[in-house]
Amino acid sequence: MTQHIRRTDKPIDQSYYPSWCGRRLAMNIWVFQDAEHALLHLAQGADITPCRACLLALKKLIEKELQP
């Protein structure tokens, strides 16, 4: 099962969370609270994994920051 990663650097829009892949997520569903929470789940081999599009968005941001 995959779940989205909540963006904590964007404001919450009424009753929706922004996600790293761009989806608006209802507040009544389970989401990863931030990137660290998602990475901990990956490292522990949990059944719930982060959304691939969310992970790719985070990877893109990291690669951009590492550019000289």
N, C-alpha and C positions, 0 to 999 in steps of 0.2 A: 504494500500500500504506500502511496506517495502523498505527501502533504506540502503545502506551500510554506515559504519562509516569510514571515512578517517583516516589513521594512520599518525600522525604528527611527530612520532619519527623515521620514515624511510624516506630515500631520495626519491624524485620523479624520476621515471624512464622514461626519455624522455617525452612522452605525456600521461603517466598513473599515477594515484594515487594508492598507496598501501592501502588495507583495512585491518581491524582487522581480518576478516575471511580468508584472504589470497588471495582474488581476486585482479586482476589488473583492475582498473576502468578507463575508458576513461575520459578525462578532460571535455568533453562536456556534461556530465550527472550530474544531481543533486545528491549530496551526503551530509551526515552530515559532517560538517567541522572538528569535533573532538568529543570526548566522552561527553564533557560538553553540546555541542549542541544537541546531541542525547538524553541525560538525561533530558534536559529542555523540549524537545518535548514530552517525555514520561510523565513527571510531569504535563504538561498542557493538556494532553489528545488529542493531535493533531492526525489528520487522517494519517499522514505519521509516521510510526514507524521504529525503527532501525531493521536491519537484525538480526535474532535470533542467527546466527552463530557469528556475530560480538559481540553481547552482551555476549555470552558464553565465547568468547576469553577474553573479558575485565574482566568478573567475575573470570576467572581462574587466570589472572594476579593479581587481587586484593587479592584473597585468598592466593596466593603465598606470596605476600608482608605482609600479616597479620600473617603468620606462625611465631611462636617464634624461 
